[in-house]
Amino acid sequence: MRTPLADYRVFWREFRHTFHSTGAVLPSGRRLARALASRIAAMDPPQKILEVGPGTGAVTRQIISRMGPNDQLDLVELNPRFAEVLRNHLDTEPSWKPVAGRVRVWEMPVEQIDASEKYDVIVSGLPLNNFAVAMVQEILSQFHSLAAVDASLSFFEYIAVRKAKSLLCRRSERRRLSGIERLLFREFQQWEMSRQCIVSNVPPAWVHHLQLPGKSRVESPEPRARSTASSHFSGSRPSTLDSKKT
Ligand SMILES: C[S@@+](CC[C@H](N)C(=O)[O-])C[C@H]1O[C@@H](n2cnc3c(N)ncnc32)[C@H](O)[C@@H]1O
């Protein structure tokens, strides 16, 4: 079993090597993780849950603790080192092992998931403020495509991060940040249900909870990648732990 310290080490290493996609120095704190997972409640019929950008699993742990006996969880993580950590947790951690048969680890960018699968709850840890405006637009529309009817989408951003960055950066960067601000503002205006301020996180963060209109579910036995992921994502095919017995 890995220690939290081992997870912190991996996170710190990935922050230095893949800052753009990792976007944080440390995994989310417990309060932030709890707030992100708070839309998961044991329901009948069972829920399909998607976590995007689980990293070393700080939020995943909270999701797992809230899963009902028939809920399913897909973890979509583009960084192979983080995906490896997640598989290891599922194999070895006492609180993760019981649900391992209902959890899949997909090692790929969320943009490449085939949207035929629909989710009732989507939780995202993506550092949207690091991405190009077009990519944020693509990711937001992918969330809409993956949402079942009335699905919830929860994600966070550090408080005032765009304003703080805008004070220090070049004009092109300011333009990028205000483009992201506009996209998110539109989403919030249309779909935001509530937001929570997590002051105890380092740094403090807003958690946004949206309710998306979504689309009806068409059951498919195995979600597929839309296409083969580009070459820098090794092991790009969905890595399924479905067959694992608990
Ligand atoms: C800020 S970290 C959040 C990690 C974790 N959820 C937490 O709160 O501690 C962002 C995570 O998103 C992943 N990521 C970034 N872009 C992604 C994408 N397009 N598709 C899937 N995962 C992505 C990164 O590899 C990283 O694990």
The ligand as a Tripos MOL2 file, in Angstrom:
@<TRIPOS>MOLECULE
LIG
   27    29     1     0     0
SMALL
NO_CHARGES

@<TRIPOS>ATOM
      1 C1         -4.9820   19.9290  -10.5700 C.3       1 LIG1
      2 S1         -4.6650   18.1960  -10.8830 S.3       1 LIG1
      3 C2         -6.0080   17.5330   -9.8920 C.3       1 LIG1
      4 C3         -5.6910   16.1810   -9.3130 C.3       1 LIG1
      5 C4         -6.7320   15.6710   -8.3070 C.3       1 LIG1
      6 N1         -8.0690   15.6850   -8.8550 N.3       1 LIG1
      7 C5         -6.6960   16.4630   -7.0420 C.2       1 LIG1
      8 O1         -7.6390   17.2410   -6.8250 O.co2     1 LIG1
      9 O2         -5.7530   16.3130   -6.2600 O.co2     1 LIG1
     10 C6         -5.2220   18.0140  -12.5660 C.3       1 LIG1
     11 C7         -5.2500   16.5890  -13.0890 C.3       1 LIG1
     12 O3         -5.8790   16.5860  -14.3820 O.3       1 LIG1
     13 C8         -5.1450   15.7210  -15.2760 C.3       1 LIG1
     14 N2         -5.4490   16.1840  -16.6340 N.ar      1 LIG1
     15 C9         -5.0550   17.3390  -17.2100 C.ar      1 LIG1
     16 N3         -5.5850   17.4550  -18.4400 N.ar      1 LIG1
     17 C10        -6.3580   16.3450  -18.6450 C.ar      1 LIG1
     18 C11        -7.1910   15.9010  -19.7160 C.ar      1 LIG1
     19 N4         -7.3050   16.6020  -20.8190 N.pl3     1 LIG1
     20 N5         -7.8480   14.7180  -19.5840 N.ar      1 LIG1
     21 C12        -7.7120   13.9800  -18.4370 C.ar      1 LIG1
     22 N6         -6.9360   14.3550  -17.3880 N.ar      1 LIG1
     23 C13        -6.2740   15.5200  -17.4910 C.ar      1 LIG1
     24 C14        -3.6950   15.9030  -14.8200 C.3       1 LIG1
     25 O4         -2.8530   14.8960  -15.2730 O.3       1 LIG1
     26 C15        -3.8740   15.9420  -13.3070 C.3       1 LIG1
     27 O5         -3.9270   14.6550  -12.7850 O.3       1 LIG1
@<TRIPOS>BOND
     1     1     2 1
     2     2     3 1
     3     2    10 1
     4     3     4 1
     5     4     5 1
     6     5     6 1
     7     5     7 1
     8     7     8 2
     9     7     9 1
    10    10    11 1
    11    11    12 1
    12    11    26 1
    13    12    13 1
    14    13    14 1
    15    13    24 1
    16    14    15 ar
    17    14    23 ar
    18    15    16 ar
    19    16    17 ar
    20    17    18 ar
    21    17    23 ar
    22    18    19 1
    23    18    20 ar
    24    20    21 ar
    25    21    22 ar
    26    22    23 ar
    27    24    25 1
    28    24    26 1
    29    26    27 1
@<TRIPOS>SUBSTRUCTURE
     1 LIG1         1 GROUP 0 **** ****
